[in-house]
Amino acid sequence: MKPLEGGRTAQIWRDGDTVIRPSGAWTPTVHRFLRHLRSRGFAGAPDPIEITGENQEVVSYVAGRVCEDLNDPFVGSERMLVSAARLLRDFHSASQGFLQRDREVQTWMLPPQERCEIICHGDYAPYNVATAEHEAVGIIDFDAAHPAPRLWDLAYSVYRWAPLSDPANPHVPFDLDEQLRRADIFCMAYGATAEERLQLPETICRRLQALVDFMLASASTGDETFVEDVNAGDARLYLSDIDYIGNHRDRLLKALC
């Protein structure tokens, strides 16, 4: 076995064609959801294999390069941006029906959001997308999956892929004009409606605030993962980005609408 880079250091391992990673109370629900995706013909997600008695899950390895650095021309290209938006759209289409068809008790790490339209991935960012031949081909890490409107997932995805973050922050490769252009391209490739585009700035801010609230609440209970994230300044960054998006709301709406 060898550890996989990124995410939780020394907690996620690849063993041949499988990946071994920590499980949670939500993992049985997520595995049923992954089987649902496969039954709908969506091949871009891992296959669930088993949940061990050692608080670990085993899923199939999703082949492809994963990289979160949008400075990398391979990941930050317009071709990659378009393919990522289309992959998200296909995933959303495949996720439909799970809430109605699954008859077992459902447990999610993140709280469901009204309207419970589909199952959102919850963290559709470059670091959770496998790529090949300059296109997005697969999605990994479904821990944050939860029921919500598709706009809830689209909002966070646009935030991550544009990315709508102050260029003064480290690792933000594009200025505001390019961010707005990329946000429009992502929405166009996804097939966002005029109404969804109109609601996007407010929804991004609500999504980020919900993330901050969850992080702080989890850290306060002693969850080591979120304690580390808060100490690293992630919550402060999200709050700063809420202000950044609010300050440029009119320009974002003009670019999108």
C-alpha positions as CSV (number, residue, x, y, z in Angstrom):
1,M,0.0,0.0,0.0
2,K,1.1,3.6,-0.5
3,P,-0.3,6.8,0.9
4,L,-2.2,9.1,-1.5
5,E,-1.1,12.7,-1.5
6,G,-3.4,15.5,-0.5
7,G,-6.3,15.5,2.0
8,R,-5.7,13.7,5.3
9,T,-2.0,12.8,5.5
10,A,-1.3,9.1,6.1
11,Q,-5.0,8.3,6.4
12,I,-5.8,7.5,2.8
13,W,-4.0,4.6,1.1
14,R,-4.0,3.1,-2.3
15,D,-3.8,-0.7,-2.5
16,G,-3.8,-1.7,-6.2
17,D,-7.1,-0.8,-7.7
18,T,-8.7,0.1,-4.3
19,V,-8.5,3.0,-1.9
20,I,-8.7,2.6,1.9
21,R,-9.8,5.7,3.8
22,P,-11.5,6.6,7.1
23,S,-15.2,5.9,7.4
24,G,-17.9,7.8,9.4
25,A,-21.4,7.4,10.5
26,W,-22.5,8.6,7.0
27,T,-20.4,6.0,5.0
28,P,-23.2,3.4,4.7
29,T,-25.5,6.0,3.2
30,V,-22.8,7.2,0.9
31,H,-22.0,3.7,-0.3
32,R,-25.7,3.2,-1.1
33,F,-25.6,6.5,-3.0
34,L,-22.5,5.4,-5.0
35,R,-24.3,2.2,-6.0
36,H,-27.2,4.4,-7.1
37,L,-24.9,6.5,-9.3
38,R,-23.6,3.3,-10.9
39,S,-27.1,2.0,-11.6
40,R,-27.9,5.3,-13.4
41,G,-24.9,4.8,-15.7
42,F,-22.6,7.3,-14.1
43,A,-19.0,5.9,-14.2
44,G,-17.1,8.8,-12.8
45,A,-17.4,7.9,-9.2
46,P,-15.7,5.2,-7.1
47,D,-17.4,1.8,-6.6
48,P,-18.1,1.0,-2.9
49,I,-16.5,-2.3,-1.9
50,E,-16.8,-2.6,1.9
51,I,-16.8,-1.0,5.3
52,T,-14.4,-2.7,7.6
53,G,-14.6,-3.2,11.4
54,E,-11.7,-0.8,11.8
55,N,-13.6,2.3,10.9
56,Q,-12.3,2.2,7.3
57,E,-14.0,2.1,4.0
58,V,-12.7,0.5,0.8
59,V,-13.7,1.9,-2.6
60,S,-12.4,1.5,-6.1
61,Y,-9.5,3.7,-7.3
62,V,-10.6,6.4,-9.7
63,A,-7.8,6.8,-12.2
64,G,-6.6,10.2,-13.2
65,R,-4.5,13.1,-12.1
66,V,-5.8,15.2,-9.2
67,C,-4.4,18.6,-8.7
68,E,-5.8,21.6,-6.8
69,D,-3.4,24.2,-8.1
70,L,-5.3,26.3,-10.7
71,N,-1.9,27.9,-11.5
72,D,-1.1,24.7,-13.3
73,P,-2.0,25.2,-17.0
74,F,-3.2,21.6,-17.1
75,V,-5.8,22.2,-14.4
76,G,-6.6,25.8,-14.9
77,S,-7.2,25.6,-18.6
78,E,-10.6,26.6,-20.2
79,R,-11.0,23.1,-21.6
80,M,-10.7,21.7,-18.1
81,L,-13.1,24.2,-16.7
82,V,-15.8,23.3,-19.3
83,S,-15.3,19.6,-18.8
84,A,-15.6,20.0,-15.0
85,A,-18.9,21.8,-15.3
86,R,-20.3,19.2,-17.7
87,L,-19.1,16.4,-15.3
88,L,-20.9,18.1,-12.4
89,R,-24.1,18.4,-14.6
90,D,-23.9,14.7,-15.4
91,F,-23.4,13.8,-11.8
92,H,-26.4,15.8,-10.7
93,S,-28.5,14.1,-13.3
94,A,-27.4,10.7,-12.1
95,S,-28.0,11.6,-8.4
96,Q,-31.7,12.2,-9.0
97,G,-34.1,9.7,-7.5
98,F,-31.9,8.4,-4.7
99,L,-33.9,10.2,-2.0
100,Q,-37.1,8.6,-3.2
101,R,-35.7,5.1,-3.9
102,D,-33.5,4.6,-0.8
103,R,-35.7,3.1,1.9
104,E,-33.0,2.9,4.7
105,V,-32.2,5.5,7.3
106,Q,-30.0,8.1,5.8
107,T,-27.1,9.8,7.7
108,W,-25.1,12.6,6.2
109,M,-22.0,14.4,7.5
110,L,-23.4,17.8,6.4
111,P,-27.0,18.8,7.2
112,P,-29.5,18.6,4.3
113,Q,-30.6,21.9,2.8
114,E,-34.1,22.7,1.6
115,R,-35.2,22.1,-1.1
116,C,-33.8,18.5,-1.0
117,E,-33.7,18.3,-4.8
118,I,-30.7,16.0,-5.4
119,I,-27.7,14.6,-3.6
120,C,-24.9,17.2,-3.9
121,H,-21.3,16.2,-3.8
122,G,-20.7,19.0,-1.3
123,D,-17.0,19.6,-2.1
124,Y,-16.7,19.7,-5.9
125,A,-13.3,21.4,-6.2
126,P,-10.2,20.7,-8.3
127,Y,-8.7,18.6,-5.5
128,N,-11.6,16.2,-5.7
129,V,-11.7,15.8,-9.5
130,A,-9.7,13.2,-11.4
131,T,-8.5,14.4,-14.8
132,A,-7.1,12.8,-18.0
133,E,-6.3,14.1,-21.4
134,H,-6.9,17.7,-20.2
135,E,-10.5,16.9,-19.1
136,A,-12.3,16.1,-15.9
137,V,-13.2,12.4,-15.9
138,G,-14.0,11.4,-12.3
139,I,-15.0,12.6,-8.8
140,I,-13.6,11.4,-5.5
141,D,-14.3,11.9,-1.8
142,F,-18.0,11.8,-1.2
143,D,-17.9,12.4,2.6
144,A,-19.5,15.8,2.2
145,A,-22.4,14.5,0.0
146,H,-25.8,15.6,1.3
147,P,-29.3,16.4,0.0
148,A,-29.8,20.0,-1.2
149,P,-30.8,22.0,-4.3
150,R,-28.5,21.6,-7.2
151,L,-27.8,25.3,-7.0
152,W,-26.2,24.7,-3.6
153,D,-23.6,22.5,-5.3
154,L,-23.2,24.7,-8.3
155,A,-22.6,27.7,-6.1
156,Y,-19.7,26.1,-4.3
157,S,-18.3,24.6,-7.5
158,V,-18.2,28.0,-9.2
159,Y,-16.6,29.5,-6.1
160,R,-13.8,26.9,-6.3
161,W,-13.3,26.7,-10.0
162,A,-13.4,30.5,-10.9
163,P,-12.1,30.8,-8.1
164,L,-14.1,33.7,-6.5
165,S,-11.4,34.6,-4.0
166,D,-9.4,37.7,-3.4
167,P,-6.3,37.7,-5.7
168,A,-4.3,39.0,-2.8
169,N,-4.7,35.6,-1.1
170,P,-2.0,33.0,-1.7
171,H,-2.6,30.5,-4.5
172,V,-5.3,32.6,-6.3
173,P,-4.1,32.7,-9.9
174,F,-6.6,35.0,-11.6
175,D,-7.7,38.6,-11.2
176,L,-11.3,39.6,-10.8
177,D,-12.0,40.0,-14.5
178,E,-10.7,36.5,-15.3
179,Q,-12.6,35.1,-12.3
180,L,-15.8,36.5,-13.6
181,R,-15.1,35.2,-17.1
182,R,-14.5,31.7,-15.7
183,A,-17.6,31.8,-13.6
184,D,-19.7,32.6,-16.7
185,I,-18.0,29.8,-18.7
186,F,-18.7,27.3,-15.9
187,C,-22.3,28.3,-15.7
188,M,-22.7,28.1,-19.4
189,A,-21.1,24.7,-19.7
190,Y,-23.2,23.4,-16.8
191,G,-26.4,24.7,-18.3
192,A,-27.3,27.1,-15.5
193,T,-30.7,28.8,-15.9
194,A,-31.1,32.6,-15.8
195,E,-32.8,32.3,-12.4
196,E,-29.9,30.2,-11.1
197,R,-27.4,32.7,-12.3
198,L,-29.3,35.5,-10.6
199,Q,-29.3,33.7,-7.3
200,L,-25.6,32.6,-7.5
201,P,-23.8,35.4,-5.6
202,E,-26.2,35.1,-2.6
203,T,-26.1,31.3,-2.6
204,I,-22.3,31.2,-2.7
205,C,-22.2,33.4,0.4
206,R,-24.8,31.3,2.2
207,R,-22.9,28.1,1.2
208,L,-19.6,29.5,2.6
209,Q,-21.3,30.7,5.8
210,A,-22.8,27.3,6.3
211,L,-19.4,25.7,5.8
212,V,-17.8,28.1,8.4
213,D,-20.6,27.3,10.9
214,F,-20.1,23.6,10.4
215,M,-16.3,23.8,10.7
216,L,-16.4,25.9,13.9
217,A,-19.1,23.7,15.5
218,S,-17.1,20.5,14.6
219,A,-13.8,22.0,15.9
220,S,-15.5,23.0,19.2
221,T,-16.3,19.3,19.8
222,G,-12.7,18.4,19.4
223,D,-12.8,17.0,15.8
224,E,-9.1,17.0,15.0
225,T,-9.6,17.5,11.2
226,F,-11.6,20.7,11.7
227,V,-9.5,21.9,14.6
228,E,-6.5,21.8,12.2
229,D,-8.5,23.5,9.4
230,V,-9.6,26.3,11.8
231,N,-6.1,26.8,13.2
232,A,-4.8,26.9,9.6
233,G,-7.1,29.9,8.9
234,D,-9.6,28.2,6.6
235,A,-12.6,29.7,8.3
236,R,-11.1,33.2,8.2
237,L,-10.4,32.8,4.5
238,Y,-14.0,31.8,3.8
239,L,-15.3,34.7,5.7
240,S,-13.0,37.0,3.8
241,D,-14.2,35.5,0.5
242,I,-17.8,36.2,1.6
243,D,-16.9,39.9,1.9
244,Y,-15.0,39.8,-1.4
245,I,-18.0,38.3,-3.3
246,G,-20.4,40.8,-1.6
247,N,-18.2,43.7,-2.6
248,H,-18.2,42.6,-6.2
249,R,-21.8,41.3,-6.3
250,D,-22.9,43.7,-9.0
251,R,-20.0,42.9,-11.3
252,L,-20.6,39.2,-10.8
253,L,-24.3,39.5,-11.6
254,K,-23.4,41.6,-14.7
255,A,-21.0,38.9,-15.9
256,L,-23.4,36.1,-15.2
257,C,-26.7,37.7,-16.3
